[in-house]
Amino acid sequence: MDRAELTTEQVLKRDIPWEHYMSTKLISGTCLQLLRRYDHKPESQRAPLLEEDGPAYVRVFLNILWSISKEETVEYVLALIDEMLATNPKRAALFYDQSLSGEDIYEPFLRLLWKGNWFVQEKSCKILTAIISARPKLRNGTLPNGDASNSKSKLTSTHDVLRGLVNWLCSQLRNPTHPSCSIPTSIHCLSTSLREPYVRTLFVQADGIKLLIPLISPAATQQSIQLIICPPQELCQDLLRLSRDLLKRRWSELLCCLSVICWQRVHLLPR
């Protein structure tokens, strides 16, 4: 089967040889115990496990992505994480538990954006967007993934992650990896990521607006303009923040960028 056409359901039906990975010391005995409790279980059984020991499962998933490069296993773990977050988006906060302050929670997904097949890239993009959007606010000079604002930690910085994510999203808009999924996935992640002031700056600097212009079809333009003139109240704040960064651009470019984001937020992927 073409790996670009894999579905989450197909991937999650796999039986991963966790015992073999433990025997070769790629995972620990503790990891194996946690995986046995979680793997192939319904959400009704997984939810209490995540409620009780969620950060431990996040650590297990991250360790596997660091230690194991076998494609089928990487796809499986990404599918587990994606399903975990899709079922309950608030679980993204588990990545910021104090017990994970020494873990680089971003780098595995950032790396897989550029090295994996489409299934791996799409899941990594969605997961990375979800967890970085859920990061807590700055407190006492401490940054979300364990960095301190005045430290020389080797953990991937938030700015590096956002820069890498924007670069990948723009690359997908420019040269899609998947003929039908790359652009919808990119627009979906942009609609969340563009709430970040730094992302808006990066996107404008990368000429991302020019990449959005061709996505406006004549048939959709009038409806999209109507959305901008009378947008739903919940979109107003997002649009105002974005427009402040784009006021120096030509009106047509501003209109197209806002149209795409409005159209996607309201019609394609309603929240």
Backbone as CSV, one residue per row, in Angstrom:
resi,resn,N_x,N_y,N_z,CA_x,CA_y,CA_z,C_x,C_y,C_z
1,MET,0.839,-1.208,0.000,0.000,0.000,0.000,0.869,1.251,0.000
2,ASP,0.441,2.255,-0.766,1.128,3.540,-0.772,1.026,4.150,0.621
3,ARG,2.175,4.457,1.222,2.175,4.954,2.598,1.539,6.332,2.694
4,ALA,1.448,7.030,1.564,0.789,8.334,1.578,-0.708,8.196,1.792
5,GLU,-1.240,6.993,1.539,-2.676,6.778,1.668,-3.041,6.028,2.942
6,LEU,-2.098,5.840,3.842,-2.381,5.167,5.103,-3.393,5.956,5.917
7,THR,-4.224,5.245,6.664,-5.147,5.893,7.586,-4.748,5.541,9.016
8,THR,-5.199,6.352,9.941,-4.904,6.093,11.351,-5.457,4.739,11.779
9,GLU,-6.652,4.418,11.311,-7.276,3.149,11.685,-6.433,1.964,11.229
10,GLN,-5.904,2.037,10.019,-5.067,0.953,9.511,-3.789,0.810,10.332
11,VAL,-3.179,1.919,10.654,-1.918,1.885,11.400,-2.134,1.327,12.801
12,LEU,-3.225,1.714,13.444,-3.457,1.294,14.826,-3.869,-0.174,14.951
13,LYS,-4.098,-0.842,13.840,-4.385,-2.277,13.873,-3.111,-3.119,13.953
14,ARG,-1.974,-2.486,13.807,-0.713,-3.222,13.812,-0.388,-3.774,15.197
15,ASP,0.340,-4.867,15.187,0.902,-5.412,16.422,2.393,-5.093,16.426
16,ILE,2.789,-4.224,17.322,4.187,-3.802,17.397,4.935,-4.728,18.360
17,PRO,6.127,-5.197,17.998,6.880,-6.145,18.850,7.566,-5.451,20.028
18,TRP,6.772,-4.996,20.988,7.341,-4.269,22.123,8.313,-5.141,22.924
19,GLU,7.988,-6.438,23.066,8.875,-7.328,23.821,10.253,-7.414,23.167
20,HIS,10.268,-7.447,21.840,11.550,-7.483,21.121,12.339,-6.205,21.382
21,TYR,11.651,-5.079,21.373,12.340,-3.812,21.626,12.920,-3.774,23.036
22,MET,12.223,-4.395,23.992,12.766,-4.424,25.346,13.980,-5.350,25.416
23,SER,13.906,-6.498,24.731,15.022,-7.448,24.762,16.276,-6.869,24.124
24,THR,16.096,-5.941,23.192,17.248,-5.285,22.563,17.575,-3.954,23.242
25,LYS,16.913,-3.703,24.377,17.174,-2.534,25.221,16.850,-1.204,24.542
26,LEU,15.926,-1.248,23.590,15.473,-0.001,22.977,14.392,0.662,23.818
27,ILE,13.680,-0.141,24.609,12.756,0.401,25.600,13.003,-0.330,26.914
28,SER,12.583,0.278,27.999,12.803,-0.313,29.320,11.638,-1.213,29.716
29,GLY,11.844,-1.958,30.800,10.773,-2.800,31.317,9.580,-1.977,31.764
30,THR,9.839,-0.807,32.333,8.745,0.076,32.747,7.937,0.538,31.542
31,CYS,8.635,0.889,30.461,7.944,1.286,29.225,7.061,0.154,28.719
32,LEU,7.588,-1.060,28.762,6.824,-2.212,28.280,5.554,-2.405,29.097
33,GLN,5.650,-2.267,30.407,4.475,-2.417,31.263,3.414,-1.371,30.935
34,LEU,3.845,-0.128,30.763,2.897,0.936,30.430,2.246,0.683,29.073
35,LEU,3.036,0.240,28.109,2.504,-0.012,26.773,1.510,-1.170,26.778
36,ARG,1.777,-2.194,27.558,0.855,-3.329,27.635,-0.498,-2.903,28.196
37,ARG,-0.480,-1.971,29.115,-1.733,-1.488,29.710,-2.515,-0.614,28.730
38,TYR,-1.798,0.042,27.828,-2.406,1.062,26.960,-2.710,0.555,25.552
39,ASP,-1.837,-0.274,25.018,-1.891,-0.663,23.608,-3.146,-1.470,23.287
40,HIS,-3.812,-1.087,22.184,-5.011,-1.780,21.688,-6.160,-1.788,22.699
41,LYS,-6.189,-0.802,23.566,-7.283,-0.685,24.527,-8.262,0.390,24.056
42,PRO,-9.541,0.257,24.398,-10.513,1.289,24.018,-10.286,2.568,24.825
43,GLU,-10.860,3.655,24.339,-10.701,4.944,25.008,-11.203,4.896,26.446
44,SER,-12.222,4.097,26.706,-12.765,4.003,28.064,-11.732,3.470,29.052
45,GLN,-10.768,2.691,28.565,-9.698,2.193,29.430,-8.464,3.087,29.380
46,ARG,-8.243,3.731,28.245,-7.071,4.597,28.123,-7.237,5.895,28.912
47,ALA,-8.440,6.433,28.926,-8.665,7.721,29.587,-8.226,7.712,31.050
48,PRO,-8.606,6.699,31.850,-8.145,6.681,33.246,-6.626,6.562,33.362
49,LEU,-6.003,5.833,32.433,-4.548,5.701,32.463,-3.875,7.048,32.235
50,LEU,-4.392,7.806,31.278,-3.821,9.121,30.991,-4.116,10.107,32.114
51,GLU,-5.274,9.952,32.728,-5.624,10.820,33.852,-4.690,10.573,35.028
52,GLU,-4.362,9.310,35.241,-3.538,8.929,36.390,-2.046,9.120,36.127
53,ASP,-1.606,8.780,34.924,-0.165,8.741,34.654,0.162,9.278,33.266
54,GLY,-0.541,10.335,32.843,-0.372,10.868,31.498,1.055,11.250,31.137
55,PRO,1.771,12.015,31.988,3.146,12.396,31.642,4.066,11.199,31.413
56,ALA,3.826,10.111,32.139,4.652,8.916,31.943,4.443,8.339,30.547
57,TYR,3.203,8.370,30.065,2.938,7.876,28.714,3.543,8.801,27.665
58,VAL,3.492,10.099,27.906,4.139,11.034,26.982,5.636,10.747,26.914
59,ARG,6.246,10.493,28.072,7.674,10.177,28.101,7.967,8.905,27.306
60,VAL,7.112,7.895,27.463,7.289,6.640,26.721,7.235,6.896,25.218
61,PHE,6.229,7.649,24.785,6.081,7.925,23.353,7.287,8.697,22.812
62,LEU,7.741,9.693,23.567,8.897,10.478,23.129,10.152,9.611,23.061
63,ASN,10.348,8.759,24.063,11.525,7.891,24.076,11.543,6.948,22.879
64,ILE,10.370,6.447,22.511,10.296,5.555,21.349,10.673,6.309,20.078
65,LEU,10.172,7.529,19.934,10.490,8.317,18.739,11.965,8.686,18.685
66,TRP,12.591,8.818,19.849,14.026,9.085,19.891,14.843,7.834,19.576
67,SER,14.388,6.673,20.066,15.223,5.468,20.065,14.992,4.540,18.881
68,ILE,13.795,4.558,18.312,13.434,3.574,17.291,13.131,4.290,15.978
69,SER,13.768,3.843,14.920,13.591,4.487,13.617,12.763,3.657,12.641
70,LYS,12.385,2.451,13.036,11.597,1.604,12.139,10.303,2.315,11.763
71,GLU,10.056,2.428,10.472,8.967,3.259,9.974,7.606,2.851,10.531
72,GLU,7.338,1.541,10.558,6.032,1.075,11.027,5.793,1.454,12.485
73,THR,6.850,1.416,13.290,6.712,1.757,14.707,6.547,3.258,14.900
74,VAL,7.312,4.046,14.151,7.180,5.504,14.226,5.765,5.923,13.840
75,GLU,5.252,5.358,12.757,3.883,5.666,12.331,2.882,5.300,13.425
76,TYR,3.106,4.162,14.057,2.173,3.687,15.084,2.145,4.628,16.285
77,VAL,3.311,5.031,16.751,3.372,5.910,17.926,2.782,7.279,17.601
78,LEU,3.068,7.794,16.415,2.470,9.072,16.019,0.948,8.964,15.961
79,ALA,0.454,7.832,15.472,-1.000,7.627,15.423,-1.589,7.571,16.829
80,LEU,-0.870,6.945,17.766,-1.331,6.902,19.158,-1.428,8.308,19.750
81,ILE,-0.389,9.114,19.522,-0.380,10.477,20.071,-1.476,11.315,19.424
82,ASP,-1.599,11.207,18.107,-2.613,11.982,17.393,-4.011,11.615,17.878
83,GLU,-4.264,10.339,18.064,-5.567,9.896,18.555,-5.807,10.391,19.978
84,MET,-4.773,10.341,20.802,-4.879,10.816,22.182,-5.288,12.289,22.225
85,LEU,-4.663,13.110,21.367,-4.948,14.546,21.350,-6.273,14.856,20.661
86,ALA,-6.610,14.089,19.626,-7.868,14.324,18.919,-9.061,14.019,19.817
87,THR,-8.928,12.989,20.643,-10.012,12.612,21.551,-10.220,13.671,22.626
88,ASN,-9.114,14.239,23.101,-9.193,15.278,24.132,-8.025,16.248,23.942
89,PRO,-8.248,17.375,23.251,-7.161,18.324,22.975,-6.468,18.852,24.227
90,LYS,-7.153,18.833,25.366,-6.538,19.331,26.598,-5.359,18.474,27.039
91,ARG,-5.260,17.280,26.481,-4.143,16.403,26.838,-2.803,16.929,26.335
92,ALA,-2.826,17.913,25.455,-1.569,18.518,25.002,-0.804,19.111,26.182
93,ALA,-1.529,19.488,27.235,-0.880,20.055,28.421,0.005,19.030,29.126
94,LEU,-0.216,17.740,28.868,0.612,16.706,29.491,2.078,16.855,29.104
95,PHE,2.335,17.395,27.917,3.713,17.555,27.456,4.476,18.585,28.284
96,TYR,3.748,19.398,29.046,4.386,20.453,29.830,4.393,20.152,31.321
97,ASP,4.151,18.900,31.663,4.237,18.513,33.062,5.662,18.732,33.570
98,GLN,5.770,19.121,34.832,7.078,19.422,35.407,8.038,18.246,35.300
99,SER,7.511,17.029,35.350,8.371,15.844,35.273,9.047,15.702,33.914
100,LEU,8.556,16.438,32.905,9.134,16.374,31.562,9.970,17.608,31.238
101,SER,10.301,18.394,32.253,10.998,19.660,32.013,12.372,19.467,31.379
102,GLY,12.960,18.294,31.554,14.264,18.036,30.949,14.184,17.366,29.599
103,GLU,12.971,17.108,29.117,12.775,16.433,27.834,12.615,17.451,26.710
104,ASP,13.185,17.138,25.567,12.957,17.967,24.381,11.678,17.457,23.723
105,ILE,10.571,18.106,24.048,9.268,17.603,23.609,8.955,17.954,22.159
106,TYR,9.743,18.833,21.556,9.455,19.280,20.193,10.299,18.589,19.124
107,GLU,11.563,18.344,19.426,12.516,17.945,18.391,12.128,16.692,17.610
108,PRO,11.606,15.626,18.254,11.253,14.442,17.457,10.250,14.749,16.349
109,PHE,9.254,15.574,16.657,8.232,15.906,15.662,8.784,16.864,14.609
110,LEU,9.618,17.799,15.035,10.224,18.740,14.098,11.120,17.997,13.107
111,ARG,11.862,17.026,13.599,12.743,16.232,12.738,11.944,15.406,11.738
112,LEU,10.847,14.815,12.203,10.055,13.938,11.342,9.279,14.706,10.274
113,LEU,9.093,16.011,10.477,8.437,16.817,9.442,9.171,16.710,8.110
114,TRP,10.487,16.604,8.179,11.302,16.656,6.968,11.800,15.290,6.522
115,LYS,11.720,14.284,7.395,12.336,13.001,7.065,11.346,11.880,6.798
116,GLY,10.123,12.031,7.224,9.185,10.927,7.110,8.394,10.928,5.817
117,ASN,7.572,9.878,5.636,6.619,9.848,4.528,5.455,10.784,4.854
118,TRP,4.452,10.859,3.967,3.380,11.822,4.189,2.613,11.544,5.477
119,PHE,2.325,10.287,5.776,1.605,9.972,7.011,2.377,10.511,8.212
120,VAL,3.676,10.276,8.238,4.519,10.746,9.338,4.555,12.270,9.380
121,GLN,4.685,12.895,8.227,4.743,14.358,8.175,3.438,14.982,8.664
122,GLU,2.323,14.453,8.190,1.028,15.022,8.574,0.788,14.893,10.073
123,LYS,1.042,13.702,10.619,0.836,13.510,12.051,1.783,14.389,12.858
124,SER,3.030,14.486,12.437,3.998,15.314,13.160,3.577,16.772,13.154
125,CYS,3.074,17.240,12.012,2.620,18.624,11.903,1.441,18.892,12.827
126,LYS,0.458,18.013,12.810,-0.728,18.195,13.646,-0.373,18.149,15.130
127,ILE,0.476,17.193,15.500,0.864,17.054,16.904,1.669,18.265,17.357
128,LEU,2.635,18.668,16.540,3.477,19.809,16.890,2.640,21.075,17.038
129,THR,1.702,21.279,16.128,0.826,22.450,16.208,-0.001,22.422,17.487
130,ALA,-0.509,21.249,17.830,-1.355,21.121,19.020,-0.580,21.382,20.301
131,ILE,0.603,20.789,20.423,1.311,20.914,21.701,1.943,22.296,21.864
132,ILE,2.422,22.882,20.781,3.039,24.203,20.943,1.977,25.272,21.182
133,SER,0.773,25.047,20.662,-0.319,25.990,20.911,-0.830,25.889,22.342
134,ALA,-0.565,24.763,22.984,-1.050,24.546,24.353,-0.019,24.917,25.409
135,ARG,1.133,25.423,24.990,2.180,25.679,25.972,1.745,26.768,26.951
136,PRO,2.156,26.641,28.205,1.771,27.632,29.219,2.492,28.950,29.005
137,LYS,1.970,29.985,29.633,2.567,31.305,29.508,3.873,31.373,30.292
138,LEU,4.685,32.344,29.908,5.967,32.566,30.560,5.765,32.876,32.036
139,ARG,6.535,32.168,32.868,6.453,32.424,34.306,7.853,32.453,34.911
140,ASN,8.167,33.538,35.567,9.433,33.659,36.287,10.637,33.320,35.417
141,GLY,10.575,33.709,34.151,11.709,33.487,33.266,11.831,32.077,32.749
142,THR,10.859,31.206,33.062,10.919,29.822,32.617,10.072,29.637,31.371
143,LEU,10.677,29.073,30.345,9.983,28.841,29.097,9.346,27.464,29.093
144,PRO,8.345,27.245,28.242,7.500,26.063,28.318,8.195,24.717,28.284
145,ASN,9.246,24.517,27.509,9.819,23.184,27.425,11.038,23.017,28.313
146,GLY,11.069,23.782,29.395,12.121,23.591,30.373,13.264,24.566,30.243
147,ASP,13.321,25.328,29.144,14.366,26.332,28.999,14.159,27.455,29.995
148,ALA,15.222,28.064,30.399,15.139,29.327,31.130,15.548,30.424,30.169
149,SER,14.970,31.598,30.330,15.212,32.672,29.376,16.675,33.087,29.332
150,ASN,17.432,32.824,30.407,18.838,33.213,30.428,19.762,32.000,30.421
151,SER,19.235,30.830,30.017,20.034,29.612,30.051,20.632,29.306,28.692
152,LYS,21.564,28.335,28.677,22.159,27.874,27.429,21.754,26.422,27.186
153,SER,20.544,26.087,27.555,20.046,24.726,27.410,20.054,24.305,25.948
154,LYS,20.282,23.009,25.722,20.301,22.479,24.368,18.918,22.041,23.906
155,LEU,17.900,22.222,24.738,16.551,21.885,24.321,16.125,22.803,23.176
156,THR,15.330,22.251,22.275,14.863,23.036,21.136,14.015,24.201,21.632
157,SER,14.365,25.422,21.229,13.638,26.595,21.703,12.303,26.728,20.984
158,THR,11.393,27.450,21.624,10.076,27.670,21.031,10.192,28.387,19.693
159,HIS,11.075,29.375,19.612,11.237,30.114,18.363,11.770,29.209,17.254
160,ASP,12.679,28.303,17.600,13.196,27.369,16.599,12.082,26.462,16.081
161,VAL,11.218,26.031,16.994,10.110,25.160,16.601,9.154,25.895,15.671
162,LEU,8.777,27.104,16.057,7.845,27.877,15.238,8.446,28.193,13.874
163,ARG,9.729,28.501,13.865,10.396,28.787,12.587,10.401,27.543,11.699
164,GLY,10.728,26.396,12.294,10.736,25.157,11.522,9.356,24.779,11.023
165,LEU,8.346,25.004,11.861,6.974,24.677,11.469,6.502,25.567,10.326
166,VAL,6.760,26.868,10.420,6.355,27.790,9.355,7.079,27.454,8.052
167,ASN,8.362,27.132,8.144,9.111,26.764,6.937,8.500,25.539,6.267
168,TRP,8.111,24.561,7.086,7.520,23.348,6.510,6.155,23.643,5.898
169,LEU,5.337,24.429,6.592,4.013,24.761,6.070,4.122,25.516,4.747
170,CYS,5.054,26.455,4.681,5.244,27.197,3.429,5.751,26.278,2.319
171,SER,6.615,25.336,2.680,7.122,24.404,1.668,6.002,23.533,1.118
172,GLN,5.028,23.188,1.971,3.899,22.380,1.508,2.962,23.188,0.619
173,LEU,2.789,24.462,0.931,1.973,25.320,0.068,2.657,25.546,-1.275
174,ARG,3.982,25.561,-1.250,4.751,25.823,-2.470,4.888,24.562,-3.326
175,ASN,5.277,23.464,-2.695,5.475,22.189,-3.396,4.863,21.064,-2.568
176,PRO,3.571,20.813,-2.707,2.887,19.822,-1.866,3.499,18.427,-1.974
177,THR,3.687,17.803,-0.816,4.148,16.417,-0.791,3.030,15.481,-1.222
178,HIS,1.818,15.776,-0.763,0.651,14.960,-1.105,-0.270,15.792,-1.992
179,PRO,-0.728,15.232,-3.118,-1.492,16.029,-4.085,-2.809,16.587,-3.567
180,SER,-3.439,15.907,-2.619,-4.749,16.378,-2.158,-4.797,16.741,-0.677
181,CYS,-3.790,16.340,0.092,-3.841,16.551,1.547,-2.897,17.626,2.069
182,SER,-1.824,17.906,1.350,-0.819,18.842,1.869,-1.396,20.223,2.143
183,ILE,-2.129,20.767,1.184,-2.635,22.131,1.338,-3.714,22.221,2.417
184,PRO,-4.725,21.327,2.448,-5.696,21.402,3.548,-5.051,21.264,4.925
185,THR,-4.077,20.367,5.042,-3.388,20.202,6.323,-2.641,21.471,6.703
186,SER,-1.966,22.075,5.731,-1.200,23.293,5.997,-2.112,24.442,6.408
187,ILE,-3.233,24.597,5.710,-4.171,25.671,6.043,-4.765,25.449,7.430
188,HIS,-5.075,24.204,7.741,-5.626,23.884,9.061,-4.642,24.273,10.163
189,CYS,-3.375,23.901,9.990,-2.377,24.212,11.015,-2.074,25.708,11.063
190,LEU,-2.105,26.366,9.909,-1.893,27.811,9.891,-2.998,28.550,10.637
191,SER,-4.231,28.061,10.514,-5.351,28.744,11.164,-5.180,28.764,12.676
192,THR,-4.447,27.781,13.202,-4.135,27.762,14.632,-2.849,28.530,14.924
193,SER,-1.825,28.280,14.122,-0.502,28.847,14.396,-0.448,30.356,14.204
194,LEU,-1.261,30.896,13.284,-1.208,32.333,13.012,-1.731,33.185,14.165
195,ARG,-2.247,32.555,15.198,-2.621,33.312,16.390,-1.378,33.812,17.126
196,GLU,-0.245,33.171,16.847,1.015,33.554,17.480,1.609,34.760,16.756
197,PRO,1.900,35.850,17.462,2.508,37.013,16.806,3.796,36.666,16.067
198,TYR,4.623,35.821,16.672,5.893,35.462,16.036,5.658,34.667,14.751
199,VAL,4.641,33.812,14.742,4.320,33.047,13.539,3.845,33.977,12.436
200,ARG,3.035,34.967,12.782,2.569,35.916,11.771,3.745,36.663,11.152
201,THR,4.702,37.044,11.994,5.894,37.720,11.484,6.679,36.811,10.545
202,LEU,6.896,35.567,10.968,7.632,34.612,10.136,6.914,34.351,8.820
203,PHE,5.598,34.232,8.888,4.813,33.918,7.697,4.891,35.051,6.678
204,VAL,4.805,36.286,7.143,4.915,37.439,6.242,6.321,37.519,5.661
205,GLN,7.335,37.310,6.500,8.719,37.370,6.029,9.006,36.300,4.978
206,ALA,8.322,35.160,5.098,8.517,34.062,4.144,7.664,34.221,2.891
207,ASP,7.007,35.383,2.748,6.100,35.617,1.614,4.997,34.573,1.556
208,GLY,4.543,34.163,2.735,3.486,33.160,2.786,2.181,33.620,2.181
209,ILE,1.934,34.930,2.224,0.682,35.448,1.676,0.585,35.149,0.184
210,LYS,1.708,35.267,-0.515,1.705,34.984,-1.950,1.351,33.529,-2.232
211,LEU,1.673,32.656,-1.287,1.351,31.243,-1.468,-0.132,30.975,-1.261
212,LEU,-0.801,31.861,-0.517,-2.227,31.681,-0.266,-3.096,32.222,-1.396
213,ILE,-2.596,33.218,-2.118,-3.405,33.878,-3.145,-3.981,32.902,-4.168
214,PRO,-3.191,31.950,-4.709,-3.753,31.031,-5.714,-4.841,30.114,-5.173
215,LEU,-4.953,30.017,-3.848,-5.941,29.111,-3.270,-7.342,29.698,-3.263
216,ILE,-7.468,30.983,-3.592,-8.777,31.626,-3.638,-9.375,31.406,-5.014
217,SER,-10.449,30.652,-5.079,-11.111,30.419,-6.364,-12.133,31.517,-6.603
218,PRO,-12.423,31.850,-7.871,-13.422,32.894,-8.149,-14.767,32.610,-7.511
219,ALA,-15.159,31.341,-7.475,-16.471,30.999,-6.924,-16.538,31.252,-5.429
220,ALA,-15.393,31.133,-4.769,-15.396,31.280,-3.315,-15.116,32.706,-2.878
221,THR,-14.587,33.539,-3.792,-14.133,34.861,-3.390,-15.244,35.708,-2.794
222,GLN,-16.412,35.759,-3.454,-17.489,36.609,-2.963,-17.938,36.182,-1.574
223,GLN,-18.074,34.865,-1.371,-18.480,34.385,-0.055,-17.402,34.672,0.977
224,SER,-16.133,34.557,0.562,-15.046,34.824,1.490,-15.009,36.288,1.885
225,ILE,-15.278,37.186,0.896,-15.319,38.615,1.196,-16.427,38.902,2.201
226,GLN,-17.560,38.234,2.044,-18.659,38.430,2.983,-18.251,38.014,4.387
227,LEU,-17.454,36.971,4.477,-16.992,36.525,5.787,-16.105,37.570,6.436
228,ILE,-15.326,38.285,5.605,-14.448,39.312,6.156,-15.254,40.531,6.579
229,ILE,-16.249,40.905,5.762,-17.050,42.083,6.088,-17.869,41.849,7.351
230,CYS,-18.452,40.676,7.461,-19.276,40.352,8.626,-18.822,39.022,9.225
231,PRO,-17.632,38.954,9.774,-17.144,37.686,10.305,-17.846,37.327,11.600
232,PRO,-17.935,36.030,11.921,-18.470,35.640,13.217,-17.665,36.294,14.327
233,GLN,-18.309,36.589,15.416,-17.671,37.347,16.488,-16.401,36.683,16.999
234,GLU,-16.408,35.340,17.030,-15.246,34.657,17.588,-14.009,34.774,16.707
235,LEU,-14.179,35.200,15.426,-13.030,35.354,14.544,-12.451,36.762,14.571
236,CYS,-13.186,37.711,15.102,-12.781,39.113,14.998,-11.390,39.356,15.581
237,GLN,-11.146,38.809,16.767,-9.872,39.070,17.418,-8.714,38.525,16.599
238,ASP,-8.888,37.297,16.073,-7.831,36.704,15.250,-7.557,37.557,14.018
239,LEU,-8.624,38.022,13.370,-8.463,38.795,12.141,-7.788,40.136,12.410
240,LEU,-8.153,40.776,13.511,-7.548,42.060,13.835,-6.060,41.908,14.112
241,ARG,-5.701,40.854,14.839,-4.291,40.630,15.143,-3.494,40.378,13.871
242,LEU,-4.068,39.554,12.997,-3.372,39.255,11.750,-3.271,40.487,10.863
243,SER,-4.338,41.259,10.778,-4.347,42.398,9.865,-3.329,43.455,10.261
244,ARG,-3.069,43.614,11.564,-2.087,44.608,11.999,-0.706,44.307,11.427
245,ASP,-0.414,43.016,11.279,0.887,42.634,10.742,0.948,42.744,9.224
246,LEU,-0.216,42.876,8.582,-0.250,42.831,7.128,-0.675,44.150,6.488
247,LEU,-0.824,45.195,7.298,-1.365,46.448,6.773,-0.487,47.057,5.682
248,LYS,0.798,46.752,5.709,1.695,47.330,4.723,1.667,46.564,3.400
249,ARG,0.966,45.433,3.373,0.864,44.662,2.143,-0.243,45.251,1.266
250,ARG,-0.238,44.887,-0.018,-1.316,45.332,-0.893,-2.643,44.788,-0.384
251,TRP,-3.723,45.562,-0.583,-5.042,45.153,-0.101,-5.446,43.793,-0.646
252,SER,-5.125,43.526,-1.918,-5.528,42.248,-2.508,-4.892,41.081,-1.765
253,GLU,-3.633,41.236,-1.356,-2.960,40.165,-0.632,-3.563,39.989,0.755
254,LEU,-3.835,41.105,1.418,-4.459,41.038,2.738,-5.816,40.357,2.646
255,LEU,-6.601,40.753,1.640,-7.925,40.181,1.458,-7.852,38.682,1.239
256,CYS,-6.925,38.253,0.390,-6.813,36.828,0.087,-6.388,36.027,1.305
257,CYS,-5.429,36.543,2.054,-4.952,35.822,3.231,-6.062,35.659,4.253
258,LEU,-6.755,36.743,4.537,-7.845,36.672,5.501,-8.976,35.791,4.991
259,SER,-9.219,35.821,3.689,-10.291,35.008,3.119,-10.029,33.527,3.327
260,VAL,-8.798,33.111,3.037,-8.456,31.698,3.193,-8.630,31.264,4.636
261,ILE,-8.139,32.081,5.559,-8.208,31.701,6.965,-9.659,31.674,7.437
262,CYS,-10.446,32.683,7.056,-11.862,32.711,7.441,-12.602,31.524,6.850
263,TRP,-12.373,31.285,5.566,-13.093,30.211,4.885,-12.792,28.866,5.529
264,GLN,-11.525,28.641,5.850,-11.144,27.377,6.467,-11.715,27.245,7.868
265,ARG,-11.630,28.308,8.658,-12.093,28.252,10.038,-13.594,28.016,10.124
266,VAL,-14.357,28.621,9.201,-15.807,28.570,9.322,-16.412,27.376,8.605
267,HIS,-15.867,27.030,7.411,-16.528,26.043,6.566,-15.834,24.690,6.491
268,LEU,-14.508,24.689,6.388,-13.835,23.426,6.121,-13.605,22.601,7.366
269,LEU,-13.126,23.251,8.432,-12.798,22.505,9.636,-13.416,23.201,10.840
270,PRO,-14.721,23.153,10.984,-15.368,23.851,12.097,-14.923,23.289,13.422
271,ARG,-14.838,24.181,14.407,-14.398,23.759,15.732,-15.599,23.566,16.636
